[in-house]
Amino acid sequence: MPLPARPVRNLALLALAPALALGACAAVGPDFTAPAPPSGAAGQGYAMAGDPTPRAPTLSPEARMAGPWWQAFGSPQLDAVVRQALRDNPSVAEAEASLERARAEAASARGELAPQADANAGFRRERVNIQALGFSGFSNPTVNLYSIGASVSYDLDLFGGRRRAAEKSQAAAEAQARRADAAYLTLSGNVAMLAIRIAALRAQIATVEQVVGEDQQLLDLVRRATRAGSEATASTANPETQLAEDQALLPPLRRELDAARHQLALLVGKSPAEWSAPDFDLDSFTAPAAVPVSLPSELVRRRPDILAAEADLHEATAAVGVATAKLYPDLRLTAALTQEAIHPQDLFQYAASGWNFGPGLTAPIFNGGALKAERRAAEADARASLARYQRTVLTAFVQVSDVMAALARDEESIAALSRAANAADRSARSAQTAYRLGGGTLVDVTHAQRTLTRARRALVQARGQRLADMAQLFTATAADWRTAG
């Protein structure tokens, strides 16, 4: 005699209770914890013993920016170009698309943790072989068979393999999000440094053009003296040589300027034919008085490349759990309801129904050691990810240290070159005045002019280098760009 329906359901629930309890067990494999920063990160700075300390700008963890970091340079042109690059650069679009894909894959992995339900419907025409069933004297009939139904399955995930897979996908999405942040930060830094380079090259060209003009004035003076008979005709050789040498400095500078402008167009996401770089002026850039430099212990929680390496380590750690869970049994519950009938009008009658329900258990028995080898490979990959994370952190510290030391040297260079340029300017004026009054030689004038040319150009280069190093420091310390809007 069949049991009533309610006791059957009660017995099924009692039978499934141990499996449901097992399903609530912790997932196998190591749980991820963020690695501790290197021992050096506990300190209060980045400098090596003996490194110089910048006098300007002030480097302070308390310094805060009112907006995106590049606005500290006070250039509306730079602000407009950076914003356009962040909007139109193809690498940013690629990073965003990759992030969207990673997030979709993470959502897919989370969805696999839930029960899976499917509906099905079908029609087929079938000839039934009743002779094979022992009925003789009848022809095999051909019938139409209609079917509709649904099925449900649920993996109890006894040892957490699917949970670890979802964790792995979520970590991969986190890593991609951090890489997108890194793409934005790197792009803004590259645009700022190219804009500063354009401004510095334009300033160098203007300086050399000024010197060329002064060379021409000197040559005209010598020619007048030659015509007046106070100088020999050969005296024009030195001024002409000086003029030609200074004019020869212009084509390489203009070539570098053209290349920098074209490269900036690439960063903005345009071809050189459809976009022109602004005429950045070096004097329009304001050297920030203070730069927010986070402490080493905070830098590991701010730099996108470090956070991406940490997420990669999380992903590799979760992969160890995925590989470990494959060594254990897997239990899946399935249920299906099917309605089948020869005539469509009979499809939803009780006599046309069929169902099944039951657990299915699979367990690895022999696979030639492949699963254990897969786990060892995952463990090795996790160790490699940890090493990459540590290398990324150390590289970040070195980058900040390099830029801070460079800024200190920039200040020293600018101070020395300013003094040299002022002295060279006085010397050149004195030599020219003495020559006009007949108390100096043309050789003295030419030598003083060459010294002035080198000093002026070197000073412009040093000013541009200091601004570029400041921009690099902002990006190396992961200054904020997110309020770009």
C-alpha positions in Angstrom: 0.0 0.0 0.0 1.5 3.4 -1.0 2.4 5.9 1.7 0.4 9.1 1.8 2.0 12.1 0.1 2.8 14.2 3.2 4.9 11.4 4.9 6.8 10.9 1.6 7.7 14.6 1.6 8.7 14.5 5.3 10.9 11.5 4.7 12.6 13.2 1.7 13.3 16.2 3.9 14.7 14.0 6.6 16.9 12.3 4.1 18.2 15.6 2.8 18.9 17.2 6.1 22.5 15.8 6.5 23.3 16.9 3.0 22.0 20.4 3.6 24.0 20.5 6.8 27.1 19.5 4.8 26.3 22.2 2.3 26.7 24.8 5.0 30.3 23.7 5.8 33.2 26.0 5.2 34.8 25.9 1.8 38.1 23.9 1.5 41.3 25.7 0.6 43.0 28.7 2.2 41.0 31.8 3.2 42.5 35.0 1.7 44.0 37.7 4.0 45.6 40.8 2.6 49.4 40.5 3.0 51.2 42.7 5.4 53.2 45.6 3.9 56.9 45.1 3.7 58.8 45.9 6.9 60.0 49.2 5.4 56.4 50.4 5.0 56.2 50.9 8.7 58.5 53.9 8.5 57.6 57.5 7.9 59.3 58.1 4.6 60.8 56.8 1.4 64.2 58.3 1.3 67.4 56.2 1.6 70.0 57.4 4.0 72.0 60.1 2.2 69.1 61.1 -0.1 68.4 64.8 -0.4 65.2 66.3 0.9 63.2 68.6 -1.4 62.9 72.2 -0.1 60.0 72.9 -2.5 57.4 71.8 -2.9 56.4 70.7 0.6 55.8 67.0 0.7 53.2 66.2 3.4 50.7 63.5 4.1 48.3 66.2 5.4 48.3 68.1 2.1 45.0 67.8 0.2 43.9 68.7 -3.3 40.8 70.7 -3.9 40.2 68.8 -7.2 41.9 66.4 -9.6 45.6 66.4 -9.0 46.6 68.1 -12.3 44.7 71.2 -11.3 47.5 72.0 -8.9 49.5 73.3 -11.9 46.9 76.0 -12.5 46.6 75.5 -16.2 43.1 75.6 -17.7 44.5 74.2 -20.9 46.0 71.2 -19.2 42.7 70.6 -17.3 40.7 70.6 -20.6 43.2 68.3 -22.4 43.3 65.8 -19.5 39.5 65.7 -19.2 39.3 65.1 -23.0 41.8 62.3 -22.8 40.0 60.6 -19.9 36.8 60.7 -22.0 38.1 59.7 -25.5 41.3 57.7 -25.1 40.9 54.2 -26.5 43.0 52.5 -23.7 40.5 53.9 -21.2 37.6 52.5 -23.3 39.4 49.2 -23.4 39.9 49.1 -19.6 36.2 50.0 -19.1 35.1 47.2 -21.4 37.4 44.7 -19.7 36.0 45.7 -16.4 32.4 45.3 -17.6 33.3 41.8 -18.8 35.0 40.8 -15.6 32.0 42.0 -13.5 29.6 40.0 -15.8 31.8 36.9 -15.3 31.6 37.4 -11.6 27.9 37.7 -11.7 27.7 34.5 -13.7 29.8 32.7 -11.2 27.5 33.9 -8.3 24.5 32.8 -10.3 25.8 29.3 -10.5 25.5 29.0 -6.7 21.7 29.3 -6.9 19.3 26.5 -8.0 19.1 26.2 -11.8 15.7 25.9 -13.4 15.0 25.2 -17.0 11.8 24.8 -19.1 11.5 22.6 -22.1 8.9 21.9 -24.8 9.2 19.7 -27.8 7.4 17.9 -30.7 8.6 14.8 -32.5 7.1 12.3 -34.9 8.0 8.8 -33.9 7.3 5.2 -35.3 6.8 2.8 -32.4 8.4 -0.6 -32.8 5.7 -2.7 -31.0 7.1 -5.9 -32.6 10.0 -5.6 -30.2 7.6 -5.6 -27.3 6.3 -9.1 -28.3 3.1 -8.0 -30.0 2.8 -9.8 -33.3 0.2 -9.3 -36.0 0.1 -5.5 -35.7 1.8 -3.0 -37.8 4.1 -0.5 -36.2 2.2 2.8 -35.7 3.6 6.3 -36.4 2.5 8.9 -33.8 3.1 12.5 -33.0 4.5 13.1 -29.5 4.1 16.4 -27.7 6.0 17.3 -24.6 6.4 20.2 -22.1 8.1 20.3 -18.8 10.6 21.8 -16.4 13.6 20.7 -14.5 15.4 22.0 -11.3 18.8 21.2 -10.1 20.9 22.4 -7.1 24.5 21.7 -6.4 24.9 21.4 -2.6 28.5 22.5 -3.0 29.5 20.3 -0.1 33.2 21.4 -0.1 32.8 24.9 -1.4 34.3 24.5 -4.9 31.6 26.7 -6.5 31.8 29.2 -3.7 35.6 29.4 -4.2 35.0 29.8 -8.0 32.6 32.8 -7.3 35.2 34.3 -5.0 37.8 33.8 -7.7 35.7 35.6 -10.3 34.9 38.4 -7.9 38.6 38.9 -7.1 39.3 39.0 -10.9 36.7 41.7 -11.3 38.3 43.7 -8.4 41.7 43.3 -10.1 40.3 44.6 -13.4 38.6 47.6 -11.6 42.0 48.5 -10.1 43.6 48.2 -13.5 41.0 50.6 -14.9 42.0 53.0 -12.1 45.6 52.6 -13.0 44.8 53.3 -16.6 43.1 56.5 -15.7 45.9 57.6 -13.4 48.7 56.7 -15.8 46.9 58.4 -18.7 46.4 61.7 -16.7 50.1 61.6 -15.7 51.3 61.0 -19.2 49.1 63.8 -20.6 50.4 66.2 -17.9 54.0 65.3 -18.6 53.6 65.7 -22.3 51.9 69.1 -21.9 54.8 70.2 -19.7 57.3 68.9 -22.3 55.6 70.8 -25.0 55.7 74.0 -22.9 59.4 73.4 -22.1 60.3 72.8 -25.8 58.4 75.9 -26.8 60.3 77.8 -24.1 63.7 76.4 -25.3 62.8 77.4 -28.9 61.9 80.9 -27.8 65.2 81.1 -25.9 67.3 80.0 -28.8 65.4 82.3 -31.2 66.2 85.2 -28.8 69.8 84.2 -28.8 69.8 83.9 -32.6 68.4 87.5 -32.8 71.2 88.7 -30.5 73.7 86.8 -32.7 72.3 88.6 -35.7 72.7 92.0 -33.9 76.3 91.2 -33.1 77.0 90.2 -36.7 75.4 93.4 -37.9 77.6 95.3 -35.5 80.8 93.6 -36.7 79.8 94.2 -40.3 79.3 97.9 -39.6 82.7 98.0 -37.9 84.2 96.2 -40.9 82.7 98.7 -43.4 84.0 101.6 -41.2 87.5 100.1 -41.3 87.8 99.4 -37.5 87.7 95.6 -38.0 89.2 93.4 -40.6 87.0 91.6 -43.0 87.9 88.3 -41.5 86.4 89.4 -38.2 82.9 88.5 -39.3 83.8 84.8 -39.4 83.3 84.2 -35.6 79.9 85.9 -35.4 78.7 84.1 -38.5 79.8 80.8 -37.1 78.1 81.6 -33.8 74.9 82.5 -35.6 74.9 79.3 -37.7 75.6 77.1 -34.6 72.7 78.6 -32.7 70.4 78.4 -35.7 71.3 74.7 -36.0 69.8 74.2 -32.5 66.3 75.0 -33.7 65.4 72.1 -36.1 66.0 69.3 -33.5 64.0 71.2 -31.0 61.1 71.8 -33.4 61.3 68.1 -34.4 60.9 67.1 -30.8 58.0 69.6 -30.4 56.2 68.1 -33.4 56.6 64.6 -32.0 55.3 65.6 -28.6 52.3 67.3 -30.0 51.5 64.3 -32.2 51.9 62.0 -29.2 49.5 64.1 -27.1 46.9 63.8 -29.9 47.3 60.0 -29.6 46.6 60.2 -25.8 43.6 62.4 -26.5 42.3 59.7 -28.8 42.5 61.8 -32.0 44.7 61.8 -35.1 47.1 64.7 -35.6 45.0 65.8 -38.6 41.8 66.2 -36.6 43.2 67.7 -33.3 45.9 70.2 -32.5 47.6 70.5 -29.1 47.3 73.8 -27.3 50.3 76.1 -27.2 51.2 75.4 -23.7 53.3 78.1 -22.1 55.9 77.2 -19.4 55.2 80.4 -17.5 51.5 79.5 -17.3 52.2 76.4 -15.1 52.3 77.0 -11.4 54.7 74.9 -9.4 52.5 73.5 -6.5 53.5 74.7 -3.1 52.6 71.4 -1.5 52.2 67.8 -2.8 50.2 65.2 -0.9 52.5 62.3 -0.3 51.0 59.4 1.6 53.1 57.4 4.0 54.4 54.1 2.8 51.9 52.2 4.9 49.1 54.1 3.3 50.5 53.9 -0.3 49.9 50.1 -0.4 46.2 50.9 0.1 46.0 53.6 -2.5 48.1 52.8 -5.6 45.9 51.0 -8.1 48.7 48.8 -9.4 49.4 47.5 -5.8 45.7 47.0 -5.2 45.4 45.1 -8.5 48.3 42.9 -7.5 46.6 42.2 -4.2 43.4 41.3 -6.0 45.4 39.0 -8.3 46.8 37.3 -5.2 43.2 36.9 -3.9 42.2 35.3 -7.2 45.1 32.9 -7.1 44.3 32.0 -3.5 40.7 31.2 -4.3 41.9 29.1 -7.2 43.6 26.8 -4.7 40.2 26.2 -3.1 38.7 25.4 -6.4 41.3 22.9 -7.2 41.1 21.3 -3.7 37.3 20.9 -3.9 37.7 18.8 -7.0 39.4 16.1 -4.9 36.1 15.6 -2.9 32.7 14.3 -3.7 30.0 16.5 -5.2 26.3 16.1 -4.5 23.6 17.5 -6.7 19.8 17.4 -6.3 17.7 17.2 -9.4 13.9 17.2 -10.1 12.0 17.2 -13.3 8.3 17.3 -14.3 7.3 16.3 -17.9 4.0 16.2 -19.6 3.9 14.0 -22.7 0.9 13.2 -24.9 0.1 12.0 -28.4 -2.7 14.7 -28.8 -2.1 18.3 -27.8 -5.5 18.5 -26.0 -4.3 15.7 -23.6 -1.0 17.3 -22.8 -2.1 18.8 -19.4 -4.0 15.9 -18.1 -2.8 14.0 -15.1 -2.4 10.8 -17.0 0.2 12.6 -19.3 2.5 13.6 -16.4 5.7 12.1 -15.3 8.3 13.3 -12.8 11.6 12.3 -11.2 13.5 13.5 -8.1 16.7 12.4 -6.5 20.3 13.2 -5.5 23.3 12.4 -7.7 26.7 11.9 -6.2 30.0 12.0 -8.1 33.4 11.4 -6.6 36.9 11.2 -8.1 38.4 7.7 -7.9 41.2 7.5 -10.3 42.5 10.3 -12.6 46.2 9.5 -12.8 47.1 12.2 -10.2 45.8 15.0 -12.4 43.7 16.6 -9.7 46.4 16.7 -7.1 48.8 18.1 -9.7 46.2 20.7 -10.5 46.1 21.7 -6.9 49.9 21.9 -6.6 50.0 24.1 -9.7 47.4 26.4 -8.1 49.5 26.6 -4.9 52.6 27.4 -6.9 50.7 30.1 -8.8 49.5 31.6 -5.5 53.1 31.8 -4.3 54.1 33.5 -7.6 51.3 36.0 -7.1 52.5 36.8 -3.7 56.0 37.4 -5.0 54.6 39.7 -7.8 52.6 41.6 -5.2 55.8 42.1 -3.1 57.7 43.2 -6.1 55.0 45.7 -7.1 55.1 47.3 -3.6 58.8 47.6 -3.6 58.8 49.0 -7.1 56.3 51.6 -6.0 58.4 52.6 -3.1 61.5 53.0 -5.3 59.5 55.1 -7.8 58.5 57.5 -5.1 62.0 57.6 -3.7 63.5 58.3 -7.1 61.1 61.2 -7.9 61.5 62.8 -4.4 65.3 62.7 -4.8 65.0 64.1 -8.4 62.9 67.0 -7.1 65.6 67.9 -4.6 68.2 67.8 -7.3 65.9 69.9 -9.6 65.8 72.6 -6.9 69.6 72.6 -6.7 69.9 72.7 -10.5 67.5 75.6 -10.9 69.2 77.6 -8.2 72.6 77.1 -9.7 71.5 77.6 -13.3 69.7 80.8 -12.4 72.9 82.2 -10.9 74.8 81.0 -14.0 72.3 82.5 -16.4 72.3 85.9 -14.6 76.1 85.9 -14.5 76.3 84.9 -18.2 73.9 87.7 -19.1 75.9 90.3 -17.3 79.1 89.0 -18.8 77.6 89.1 -22.4 76.3 92.6 -21.9 79.6 93.8 -20.5 81.5 92.2 -23.4 79.3 93.8 -26.0 79.5 97.2 -24.3 83.3 96.9 -24.1 83.4 95.9 -27.7 81.3 98.9 -28.8 83.5 101.3 -26.9 86.6 99.7 -28.3 87.8 98.2 -25.0 87.0 94.6 -25.7 87.7 91.9 -28.3 85.3 90.1 -30.6 86.5 86.8 -29.2 85.3 87.9 -25.7 81.9 88.8 -27.1 81.5 85.5 -28.9 82.6 83.4 -25.9 80.2 85.3 -23.6 77.4 84.8 -26.1 77.9 81.1 -26.3 78.0 80.8 -22.5 74.7 82.7 -22.3 73.1 80.5 -24.8 73.9 77.3 -22.9 72.9 78.8 -19.5 69.5 80.0 -20.7 68.6 76.8 -22.4 69.8 74.7 -19.5 67.7 76.8 -17.1 64.5 76.3 -19.2 65.2 72.6 -19.4 65.6 72.4 -15.6 62.3 74.3 -15.0 60.5 71.9 -17.3 62.1 68.9 -15.6 61.0 70.1 -12.2 57.4 70.4 -13.3 57.5 67.0 -15.0 59.0 65.4 -11.8 56.1 67.0 -9.8 53.6 65.5 -12.2 55.3 62.1 -11.9 55.3 62.4 -8.1 51.5 63.0 -8.1 51.0 59.8 -10.2 53.5 57.8 -8.2 51.7 58.5 -5.0 48.3 57.8 -6.5 46.9 61.4 -6.2 43.1 61.6 -6.8 41.7 61.9 -10.3 38.1 60.7 -9.6 36.5 64.1 -9.4 37.2 64.7 -13.0 33.5 64.4 -13.8 
